[in-house]
Amino acid sequence: MAAAAIDARIKHLQHGKKDDWRPVGEGVCELRFLQTGPGWRVYFHETNLGTVILAIVPKATPDGAVEA
């Protein structure tokens, strides 16, 4: 189920739809997911050429473990 939710959110990004995200610094943003169970963090960066997915990591990963 998590894979389907992540896939759907990435497809929304590809079409310019950013519905729930937050900046985390250095031009990197994080998609936020409202779901039950273990969560995931999806980090992305937007350029003039499009959206670049930087990392998809389990939410249990400490915030400092993924550097911008």
PDB file with one MODEL, atoms N, CA, C and O in Angstrom:
MODEL        1
ATOM      1  N   MET A   1       0.818  -1.194   0.000  1.00  0.00           N
ATOM      2  CA  MET A   1       0.000   0.000   0.000  1.00  0.00           C
ATOM      3  C   MET A   1       0.861   1.257   0.000  1.00  0.00           C
ATOM      4  O   MET A   1       0.524   2.239  -0.662  1.00  0.00           O
ATOM      5  N   ALA A   2       1.963   1.234   0.733  1.00  0.00           N
ATOM      6  CA  ALA A   2       2.838   2.405   0.765  1.00  0.00           C
ATOM      7  C   ALA A   2       3.425   2.674  -0.611  1.00  0.00           C
ATOM      8  O   ALA A   2       3.531   3.829  -1.025  1.00  0.00           O
ATOM      9  N   ALA A   3       3.809   1.620  -1.325  1.00  0.00           N
ATOM     10  CA  ALA A   3       4.392   1.797  -2.657  1.00  0.00           C
ATOM     11  C   ALA A   3       3.400   2.468  -3.599  1.00  0.00           C
ATOM     12  O   ALA A   3       3.785   3.323  -4.397  1.00  0.00           O
ATOM     13  N   ALA A   4       2.140   2.093  -3.515  1.00  0.00           N
ATOM     14  CA  ALA A   4       1.118   2.699  -4.370  1.00  0.00           C
ATOM     15  C   ALA A   4       0.914   4.172  -4.024  1.00  0.00           C
ATOM     16  O   ALA A   4       0.737   5.002  -4.916  1.00  0.00           O
ATOM     17  N   ALA A   5       0.937   4.497  -2.733  1.00  0.00           N
ATOM     18  CA  ALA A   5       0.771   5.893  -2.308  1.00  0.00           C
ATOM     19  C   ALA A   5       1.950   6.741  -2.769  1.00  0.00           C
ATOM     20  O   ALA A   5       1.766   7.866  -3.235  1.00  0.00           O
ATOM     21  N   ILE A   6       3.159   6.204  -2.640  1.00  0.00           N
ATOM     22  CA  ILE A   6       4.353   6.929  -3.081  1.00  0.00           C
ATOM     23  C   ILE A   6       4.310   7.132  -4.585  1.00  0.00           C
ATOM     24  O   ILE A   6       4.585   8.228  -5.074  1.00  0.00           O
ATOM     25  N   ASP A   7       3.968   6.085  -5.321  1.00  0.00           N
ATOM     26  CA  ASP A   7       3.885   6.172  -6.777  1.00  0.00           C
ATOM     27  C   ASP A   7       2.870   7.223  -7.207  1.00  0.00           C
ATOM     28  O   ASP A   7       3.133   8.009  -8.117  1.00  0.00           O
ATOM     29  N   ALA A   8       1.717   7.238  -6.557  1.00  0.00           N
ATOM     30  CA  ALA A   8       0.683   8.217  -6.899  1.00  0.00           C
ATOM     31  C   ALA A   8       1.155   9.640  -6.639  1.00  0.00           C
ATOM     32  O   ALA A   8       0.903  10.535  -7.445  1.00  0.00           O
ATOM     33  N   ARG A   9       1.840   9.856  -5.516  1.00  0.00           N
ATOM     34  CA  ARG A   9       2.327  11.204  -5.191  1.00  0.00           C
ATOM     35  C   ARG A   9       3.403  11.659  -6.172  1.00  0.00           C
ATOM     36  O   ARG A   9       3.439  12.828  -6.555  1.00  0.00           O
ATOM     37  N   ILE A  10       4.283  10.740  -6.583  1.00  0.00           N
ATOM     38  CA  ILE A  10       5.318  11.096  -7.554  1.00  0.00           C
ATOM     39  C   ILE A  10       4.677  11.440  -8.898  1.00  0.00           C
ATOM     40  O   ILE A  10       5.118  12.372  -9.571  1.00  0.00           O
ATOM     41  N   LYS A  11       3.660  10.712  -9.289  1.00  0.00           N
ATOM     42  CA  LYS A  11       2.953  11.031 -10.533  1.00  0.00           C
ATOM     43  C   LYS A  11       2.300  12.404 -10.448  1.00  0.00           C
ATOM     44  O   LYS A  11       2.291  13.145 -11.432  1.00  0.00           O
ATOM     45  N   HIS A  12       1.747  12.757  -9.274  1.00  0.00           N
ATOM     46  CA  HIS A  12       1.188  14.095  -9.100  1.00  0.00           C
ATOM     47  C   HIS A  12       2.269  15.152  -9.274  1.00  0.00           C
ATOM     48  O   HIS A  12       2.038  16.181  -9.910  1.00  0.00           O
ATOM     49  N   LEU A  13       3.457  14.902  -8.707  1.00  0.00           N
ATOM     50  CA  LEU A  13       4.564  15.846  -8.862  1.00  0.00           C
ATOM     51  C   LEU A  13       4.920  16.035 -10.328  1.00  0.00           C
ATOM     52  O   LEU A  13       5.179  17.156 -10.768  1.00  0.00           O
ATOM     53  N   GLN A  14       4.934  14.949 -11.082  1.00  0.00           N
ATOM     54  CA  GLN A  14       5.270  15.015 -12.503  1.00  0.00           C
ATOM     55  C   GLN A  14       4.292  15.899 -13.266  1.00  0.00           C
ATOM     56  O   GLN A  14       4.638  16.457 -14.307  1.00  0.00           O
ATOM     57  N   HIS A  15       3.078  16.027 -12.756  1.00  0.00           N
ATOM     58  CA  HIS A  15       2.067  16.856 -13.403  1.00  0.00           C
ATOM     59  C   HIS A  15       1.924  18.223 -12.729  1.00  0.00           C
ATOM     60  O   HIS A  15       0.957  18.946 -12.969  1.00  0.00           O
ATOM     61  N   GLY A  16       2.896  18.566 -11.887  1.00  0.00           N
ATOM     62  CA  GLY A  16       2.910  19.878 -11.257  1.00  0.00           C
ATOM     63  C   GLY A  16       1.993  20.034 -10.061  1.00  0.00           C
ATOM     64  O   GLY A  16       1.751  21.154  -9.611  1.00  0.00           O
ATOM     65  N   LYS A  17       1.479  18.936  -9.540  1.00  0.00           N
ATOM     66  CA  LYS A  17       0.562  18.993  -8.394  1.00  0.00           C
ATOM     67  C   LYS A  17       1.322  18.670  -7.113  1.00  0.00           C
ATOM     68  O   LYS A  17       1.676  17.518  -6.862  1.00  0.00           O
ATOM     69  N   LYS A  18       1.567  19.694  -6.308  1.00  0.00           N
ATOM     70  CA  LYS A  18       2.237  19.512  -5.010  1.00  0.00           C
ATOM     71  C   LYS A  18       1.207  19.795  -3.931  1.00  0.00           C
ATOM     72  O   LYS A  18       0.958  20.953  -3.595  1.00  0.00           O
ATOM     73  N   ASP A  19       0.605  18.742  -3.384  1.00  0.00           N
ATOM     74  CA  ASP A  19      -0.488  18.988  -2.458  1.00  0.00           C
ATOM     75  C   ASP A  19      -0.107  18.996  -0.987  1.00  0.00           C
ATOM     76  O   ASP A  19      -0.768  19.692  -0.216  1.00  0.00           O
ATOM     77  N   ASP A  20       0.887  18.288  -0.555  1.00  0.00           N
ATOM     78  CA  ASP A  20       1.280  18.326   0.857  1.00  0.00           C
ATOM     79  C   ASP A  20       2.778  18.092   0.945  1.00  0.00           C
ATOM     80  O   ASP A  20       3.249  16.958   0.860  1.00  0.00           O
ATOM     81  N   TRP A  21       3.515  19.170   1.116  1.00  0.00           N
ATOM     82  CA  TRP A  21       4.968  19.101   1.136  1.00  0.00           C
ATOM     83  C   TRP A  21       5.494  20.201   2.037  1.00  0.00           C
ATOM     84  O   TRP A  21       4.759  21.104   2.437  1.00  0.00           O
ATOM     85  N   ARG A  22       6.785  20.110   2.352  1.00  0.00           N
ATOM     86  CA  ARG A  22       7.412  21.178   3.141  1.00  0.00           C
ATOM     87  C   ARG A  22       8.865  21.299   2.709  1.00  0.00           C
ATOM     88  O   ARG A  22       9.502  20.300   2.376  1.00  0.00           O
ATOM     89  N   PRO A  23       9.394  22.521   2.715  1.00  0.00           N
ATOM     90  CA  PRO A  23      10.817  22.700   2.420  1.00  0.00           C
ATOM     91  C   PRO A  23      11.652  22.228   3.606  1.00  0.00           C
ATOM     92  O   PRO A  23      11.282  22.451   4.759  1.00  0.00           O
ATOM     93  N   VAL A  24      12.773  21.578   3.323  1.00  0.00           N
ATOM     94  CA  VAL A  24      13.656  21.123   4.401  1.00  0.00           C
ATOM     95  C   VAL A  24      15.031  21.779   4.320  1.00  0.00           C
ATOM     96  O   VAL A  24      15.877  21.534   5.180  1.00  0.00           O
ATOM     97  N   GLY A  25      15.273  22.610   3.302  1.00  0.00           N
ATOM     98  CA  GLY A  25      16.516  23.355   3.197  1.00  0.00           C
ATOM     99  C   GLY A  25      17.302  23.050   1.940  1.00  0.00           C
ATOM    100  O   GLY A  25      17.188  21.967   1.365  1.00  0.00           O
ATOM    101  N   GLU A  26      18.100  24.018   1.520  1.00  0.00           N
ATOM    102  CA  GLU A  26      18.986  23.883   0.360  1.00  0.00           C
ATOM    103  C   GLU A  26      18.226  23.496  -0.909  1.00  0.00           C
ATOM    104  O   GLU A  26      18.764  22.783  -1.756  1.00  0.00           O
ATOM    105  N   GLY A  27      16.982  23.959  -1.048  1.00  0.00           N
ATOM    106  CA  GLY A  27      16.192  23.658  -2.236  1.00  0.00           C
ATOM    107  C   GLY A  27      15.558  22.281  -2.248  1.00  0.00           C
ATOM    108  O   GLY A  27      14.948  21.884  -3.240  1.00  0.00           O
ATOM    109  N   VAL A  28      15.698  21.548  -1.145  1.00  0.00           N
ATOM    110  CA  VAL A  28      15.130  20.204  -1.034  1.00  0.00           C
ATOM    111  C   VAL A  28      13.789  20.295  -0.310  1.00  0.00           C
ATOM    112  O   VAL A  28      13.648  21.027   0.670  1.00  0.00           O
ATOM    113  N   CYS A  29      12.806  19.540  -0.806  1.00  0.00           N
ATOM    114  CA  CYS A  29      11.483  19.496  -0.194  1.00  0.00           C
ATOM    115  C   CYS A  29      11.131  18.057   0.149  1.00  0.00           C
ATOM    116  O   CYS A  29      11.676  17.114  -0.425  1.00  0.00           O
ATOM    117  N   GLU A  30      10.212  17.905   1.095  1.00  0.00           N
ATOM    118  CA  GLU A  30       9.763  16.583   1.528  1.00  0.00           C
ATOM    119  C   GLU A  30       8.263  16.460   1.300  1.00  0.00           C
ATOM    120  O   GLU A  30       7.492  17.334   1.699  1.00  0.00           O
ATOM    121  N   LEU A  31       7.854  15.371   0.657  1.00  0.00           N
ATOM    122  CA  LEU A  31       6.430  15.063   0.557  1.00  0.00           C
ATOM    123  C   LEU A  31       5.975  14.515   1.891  1.00  0.00           C
ATOM    124  O   LEU A  31       6.691  13.739   2.524  1.00  0.00           O
ATOM    125  N   ARG A  32       4.790  14.912   2.324  1.00  0.00           N
ATOM    126  CA  ARG A  32       4.252  14.393   3.580  1.00  0.00           C
ATOM    127  C   ARG A  32       3.095  13.459   3.266  1.00  0.00           C
ATOM    128  O   ARG A  32       2.304  13.703   2.354  1.00  0.00           O
ATOM    129  N   PHE A  33       3.016  12.389   4.037  1.00  0.00           N
ATOM    130  CA  PHE A  33       1.977  11.385   3.841  1.00  0.00           C
ATOM    131  C   PHE A  33       1.166  11.247   5.118  1.00  0.00           C
ATOM    132  O   PHE A  33       1.732  11.155   6.208  1.00  0.00           O
ATOM    133  N   LEU A  34      -0.143  11.233   4.995  1.00  0.00           N
ATOM    134  CA  LEU A  34      -1.024  10.961   6.125  1.00  0.00           C
ATOM    135  C   LEU A  34      -1.515   9.532   5.958  1.00  0.00           C
ATOM    136  O   LEU A  34      -2.404   9.260   5.151  1.00  0.00           O
ATOM    137  N   GLN A  35      -0.940   8.637   6.715  1.00  0.00           N
ATOM    138  CA  GLN A  35      -1.313   7.226   6.619  1.00  0.00           C
ATOM    139  C   GLN A  35      -1.046   6.550   7.946  1.00  0.00           C
ATOM    140  O   GLN A  35      -0.395   7.121   8.820  1.00  0.00           O
ATOM    141  N   THR A  36      -1.536   5.364   8.096  1.00  0.00           N
ATOM    142  CA  THR A  36      -1.275   4.602   9.303  1.00  0.00           C
ATOM    143  C   THR A  36      -0.131   3.643   9.052  1.00  0.00           C
ATOM    144  O   THR A  36       0.180   3.313   7.908  1.00  0.00           O
ATOM    145  N   GLY A  37       0.484   3.204  10.115  1.00  0.00           N
ATOM    146  CA  GLY A  37       1.604   2.272   9.979  1.00  0.00           C
ATOM    147  C   GLY A  37       2.899   3.006   9.682  1.00  0.00           C
ATOM    148  O   GLY A  37       2.957   4.234   9.744  1.00  0.00           O
ATOM    149  N   PRO A  38       3.944   2.241   9.356  1.00  0.00           N
ATOM    150  CA  PRO A  38       5.245   2.850   9.079  1.00  0.00           C
ATOM    151  C   PRO A  38       5.148   3.817   7.903  1.00  0.00           C
ATOM    152  O   PRO A  38       4.536   3.503   6.882  1.00  0.00           O
ATOM    153  N   GLY A  39       5.741   4.969   8.047  1.00  0.00           N
ATOM    154  CA  GLY A  39       5.679   5.971   6.994  1.00  0.00           C
ATOM    155  C   GLY A  39       6.953   6.045   6.180  1.00  0.00           C
ATOM    156  O   GLY A  39       7.951   5.394   6.487  1.00  0.00           O
ATOM    157  N   TRP A  40       6.897   6.849   5.143  1.00  0.00           N
ATOM    158  CA  TRP A  40       8.037   7.043   4.252  1.00  0.00           C
ATOM    159  C   TRP A  40       8.252   8.528   4.040  1.00  0.00           C
ATOM    160  O   TRP A  40       7.317   9.325   4.117  1.00  0.00           O
ATOM    161  N   ARG A  41       9.486   8.884   3.774  1.00  0.00           N
ATOM    162  CA  ARG A  41       9.841  10.256   3.425  1.00  0.00           C
ATOM    163  C   ARG A  41      10.302  10.251   1.972  1.00  0.00           C
ATOM    164  O   ARG A  41      11.138   9.437   1.579  1.00  0.00           O
ATOM    165  N   VAL A  42       9.757  11.157   1.186  1.00  0.00           N
ATOM    166  CA  VAL A  42      10.170  11.306  -0.207  1.00  0.00           C
ATOM    167  C   VAL A  42      10.726  12.715  -0.350  1.00  0.00           C
ATOM    168  O   VAL A  42      10.012  13.696  -0.147  1.00  0.00           O
ATOM    169  N   TYR A  43      12.002  12.808  -0.700  1.00  0.00           N
ATOM    170  CA  TYR A  43      12.668  14.092  -0.863  1.00  0.00           C
ATOM    171  C   TYR A  43      12.819  14.392  -2.346  1.00  0.00           C
ATOM    172  O   TYR A  43      13.155  13.515  -3.143  1.00  0.00           O
ATOM    173  N   PHE A  44      12.564  15.656  -2.705  1.00  0.00           N
ATOM    174  CA  PHE A  44      12.671  16.039  -4.110  1.00  0.00           C
ATOM    175  C   PHE A  44      13.213  17.454  -4.234  1.00  0.00           C
ATOM    176  O   PHE A  44      13.235  18.224  -3.274  1.00  0.00           O
ATOM    177  N   HIS A  45      13.649  17.770  -5.449  1.00  0.00           N
ATOM    178  CA  HIS A  45      14.162  19.098  -5.781  1.00  0.00           C
ATOM    179  C   HIS A  45      13.595  19.464  -7.142  1.00  0.00           C
ATOM    180  O   HIS A  45      13.546  18.626  -8.043  1.00  0.00           O
ATOM    181  N   GLU A  46      13.173  20.695  -7.295  1.00  0.00           N
ATOM    182  CA  GLU A  46      12.644  21.134  -8.582  1.00  0.00           C
ATOM    183  C   GLU A  46      13.669  21.988  -9.309  1.00  0.00           C
ATOM    184  O   GLU A  46      14.293  22.872  -8.723  1.00  0.00           O
ATOM    185  N   THR A  47      13.830  21.709 -10.589  1.00  0.00           N
ATOM    186  CA  THR A  47      14.717  22.485 -11.444  1.00  0.00           C
ATOM    187  C   THR A  47      13.893  23.039 -12.597  1.00  0.00           C
ATOM    188  O   THR A  47      12.698  22.762 -12.702  1.00  0.00           O
ATOM    189  N   ASN A  48      14.527  23.817 -13.454  1.00  0.00           N
ATOM    190  CA  ASN A  48      13.800  24.322 -14.619  1.00  0.00           C
ATOM    191  C   ASN A  48      13.506  23.206 -15.620  1.00  0.00           C
ATOM    192  O   ASN A  48      12.705  23.396 -16.535  1.00  0.00           O
ATOM    193  N   LEU A  49      14.136  22.053 -15.460  1.00  0.00           N
ATOM    194  CA  LEU A  49      13.894  20.910 -16.341  1.00  0.00           C
ATOM    195  C   LEU A  49      12.845  19.950 -15.790  1.00  0.00           C
ATOM    196  O   LEU A  49      12.357  19.086 -16.519  1.00  0.00           O
ATOM    197  N   GLY A  50      12.494  20.088 -14.517  1.00  0.00           N
ATOM    198  CA  GLY A  50      11.494  19.210 -13.922  1.00  0.00           C
ATOM    199  C   GLY A  50      11.815  18.883 -12.479  1.00  0.00           C
ATOM    200  O   GLY A  50      12.662  19.522 -11.855  1.00  0.00           O
ATOM    201  N   THR A  51      11.133  17.884 -11.961  1.00  0.00           N
ATOM    202  CA  THR A  51      11.291  17.457 -10.576  1.00  0.00           C
ATOM    203  C   THR A  51      12.246  16.279 -10.501  1.00  0.00           C
ATOM    204  O   THR A  51      12.134  15.326 -11.272  1.00  0.00           O
ATOM    205  N   VAL A  52      13.189  16.352  -9.563  1.00  0.00           N
ATOM    206  CA  VAL A  52      14.160  15.280  -9.358  1.00  0.00           C
ATOM    207  C   VAL A  52      13.872  14.636  -8.003  1.00  0.00           C
ATOM    208  O   VAL A  52      13.881  15.315  -6.977  1.00  0.00           O
ATOM    209  N   ILE A  53      13.617  13.330  -7.999  1.00  0.00           N
ATOM    210  CA  ILE A  53      13.435  12.592  -6.752  1.00  0.00           C
ATOM    211  C   ILE A  53      14.826  12.289  -6.214  1.00  0.00           C
ATOM    212  O   ILE A  53      15.628  11.642  -6.887  1.00  0.00           O
ATOM    213  N   LEU A  54      15.113  12.752  -5.008  1.00  0.00           N
ATOM    214  CA  LEU A  54      16.445  12.594  -4.430  1.00  0.00           C
ATOM    215  C   LEU A  54      16.569  11.346  -3.572  1.00  0.00           C
ATOM    216  O   LEU A  54      17.593  10.664  -3.609  1.00  0.00           O
ATOM    217  N   ALA A  55      15.531  11.044  -2.801  1.00  0.00           N
ATOM    218  CA  ALA A  55      15.601   9.885  -1.903  1.00  0.00           C
ATOM    219  C   ALA A  55      14.202   9.492  -1.464  1.00  0.00           C
ATOM    220  O   ALA A  55      13.309  10.330  -1.341  1.00  0.00           O
ATOM    221  N   ILE A  56      14.032   8.201  -1.230  1.00  0.00           N
ATOM    222  CA  ILE A  56      12.820   7.656  -0.623  1.00  0.00           C
ATOM    223  C   ILE A  56      13.302   6.783   0.525  1.00  0.00           C
ATOM    224  O   ILE A  56      13.905   5.733   0.304  1.00  0.00           O
ATOM    225  N   VAL A  57      13.032   7.222   1.757  1.00  0.00           N
ATOM    226  CA  VAL A  57      13.577   6.526   2.927  1.00  0.00           C
ATOM    227  C   VAL A  57      12.473   6.266   3.950  1.00  0.00           C
ATOM    228  O   VAL A  57      11.486   7.000   3.993  1.00  0.00           O
ATOM    229  N   PRO A  58      12.630   5.226   4.777  1.00  0.00           N
ATOM    230  CA  PRO A  58      11.648   4.981   5.837  1.00  0.00           C
ATOM    231  C   PRO A  58      11.609   6.150   6.812  1.00  0.00           C
ATOM    232  O   PRO A  58      12.648   6.740   7.110  1.00  0.00           O
ATOM    233  N   LYS A  59      10.440   6.488   7.305  1.00  0.00           N
ATOM    234  CA  LYS A  59      10.297   7.611   8.227  1.00  0.00           C
ATOM    235  C   LYS A  59      11.073   7.388   9.516  1.00  0.00           C
ATOM    236  O   LYS A  59      11.422   8.352  10.197  1.00  0.00           O
ATOM    237  N   ALA A  60      11.348   6.142   9.863  1.00  0.00           N
ATOM    238  CA  ALA A  60      12.119   5.843  11.071  1.00  0.00           C
ATOM    239  C   ALA A  60      13.563   6.324  10.962  1.00  0.00           C
ATOM    240  O   ALA A  60      14.271   6.384  11.967  1.00  0.00           O
ATOM    241  N   THR A  61      14.010   6.668   9.746  1.00  0.00           N
ATOM    242  CA  THR A  61      15.360   7.185   9.549  1.00  0.00           C
ATOM    243  C   THR A  61      15.477   8.537  10.248  1.00  0.00           C
ATOM    244  O   THR A  61      14.624   9.400  10.044  1.00  0.00           O
ATOM    245  N   PRO A  62      16.514   8.746  11.071  1.00  0.00           N
ATOM    246  CA  PRO A  62      16.672  10.038  11.746  1.00  0.00           C
ATOM    247  C   PRO A  62      16.753  11.186  10.745  1.00  0.00           C
ATOM    248  O   PRO A  62      17.297  11.026   9.652  1.00  0.00           O
ATOM    249  N   ASP A  63      16.207  12.351  11.122  1.00  0.00           N
ATOM    250  CA  ASP A  63      16.195  13.511  10.233  1.00  0.00           C
ATOM    251  C   ASP A  63      17.578  13.860   9.705  1.00  0.00           C
ATOM    252  O   ASP A  63      17.712  14.213   8.533  1.00  0.00           O
ATOM    253  N   GLY A  64      18.589  13.773  10.525  1.00  0.00           N
ATOM    254  CA  GLY A  64      19.930  14.150  10.101  1.00  0.00           C
ATOM    255  C   GLY A  64      20.613  13.137   9.204  1.00  0.00           C
ATOM    256  O   GLY A  64      21.691  13.413   8.677  1.00  0.00           O
ATOM    257  N   ALA A  65      20.010  11.968   9.016  1.00  0.00           N
ATOM    258  CA  ALA A  65      20.652  10.920   8.222  1.00  0.00           C
ATOM    259  C   ALA A  65      20.616  11.216   6.732  1.00  0.00           C
ATOM    260  O   ALA A  65      21.440  10.697   5.979  1.00  0.00           O
ATOM    261  N   VAL A  66      19.676  12.042   6.297  1.00  0.00           N
ATOM    262  CA  VAL A  66      19.576  12.414   4.889  1.00  0.00           C
ATOM    263  C   VAL A  66      20.007  13.858   4.785  1.00  0.00           C
ATOM    264  O   VAL A  66      19.332  14.753   5.294  1.00  0.00           O
ATOM    265  N   GLU A  67      21.124  14.087   4.129  1.00  0.00           N
ATOM    266  CA  GLU A  67      21.657  15.440   4.025  1.00  0.00           C
ATOM    267  C   GLU A  67      21.205  16.094   2.738  1.00  0.00           C
ATOM    268  O   GLU A  67      21.131  15.451   1.691  1.00  0.00           O
ATOM    269  N   ALA A  68      20.899  17.395   2.825  1.00  0.00           N
ATOM    270  CA  ALA A  68      20.481  18.150   1.645  1.00  0.00           C
ATOM    271  C   ALA A  68      21.663  18.429   0.762  1.00  0.00           C
ATOM    272  O   ALA A  68      21.516  19.058  -0.287  1.00  0.00           O
TER     273      ALA A  68
ENDMDL
END
